[in-house]
Amino acid sequence: MINLLLPINRPSKIRGLWLYKNKVYKDNLKIKSFKTLNNKQLKNYSKKYNQIALFYYNKSKGFLFDNNKNTIDILHNKKIIKHNTFKGLKSKIKKLLKKYNGITIYNKKGSYNLICYF
């Protein structure tokens, strides 16, 4: 199963953050699942959601689709950091963004899973 992360304009338990030119960008996200996903579908979703890049993942890898270059970067490694309280979360996120440039945060009943693909 392939999971595509798409931006939404309402609160969500999934948040995406990425660092680009020393500025942090963030989106509330939803997951749309597919059995297969091709470049044409990715281009259509990029256009529909007004995104330059889209992130999707399967069980073992992450993928970054760049609509401008029409390229896909494969991110072979995945790191999951569990954070149990809101205290110290902001500083942990800043450190992870400096190291990995992008993270996905899942809020699960007061604890947070910070997931980085690299």
Summary of the structure (lengths in Angstrom):
residues: 118
radius of gyration: 14.1
end to end distance: 20.0
largest distance: 42.2
contacts: 311
relative contact order: 0.21
helix: 19%
strand: 52%
